[in-house]
């Protein structure tokens, strides 16, 4: 019974860490994508800044 409790606790901790890492990576990818799109939109709006 104690082994089952330890396994359950370890499983929950592992799932929590995996979920945390996945959410962190997703937030990072979303942030990078939005900044990239903003940069492209900024270049299209003001091409004279790129020429300088």
N, C-alpha and C positions, 0 to 999 in steps of 0.2 A: 504493500500500500504506500509506503514511504517512497519507494522507487517511482511509483506512478505520479505522486505529487511533485517530486523533483523533475521528472520528465515533463510534466505539464507546465511547471514554472519555466523551465528552460525553453520549451516550445513557445510559450507566450512571449518571453524575452526576445527570442530570435525573430518572431513575427513582428514585434514592435520595432526592433532595430531595422529589419528589412523594410517595413512600411515607412519608417522615418527616412531611411536612405533614399527610397524611391520617391517620396514626396519632395525631398530636398533636391534630388537630381531633376525632377520634373519642373520644379520652380526655377532652377538654374537654366534649364533648356528654354523654358518660356521666356525668362528674362533676356537671355542671349538672343533669341529669335526676335523679340520685340525691339531690342536695341539695334539689331541688324536691319530690320524693316525701317525703323526710324532713320537710320543713317542713309539708306537707299532713298527714302522719300525726301530727305533733306538735300541730297545730291540732285534729285530731279527738280526740286523746287528752286534751288539756287545753284545753277551750274557755274556761275561766275566765280564762286568761292573755290571750286576745284581747279579752275584754270589758273588761279593765283598760286 
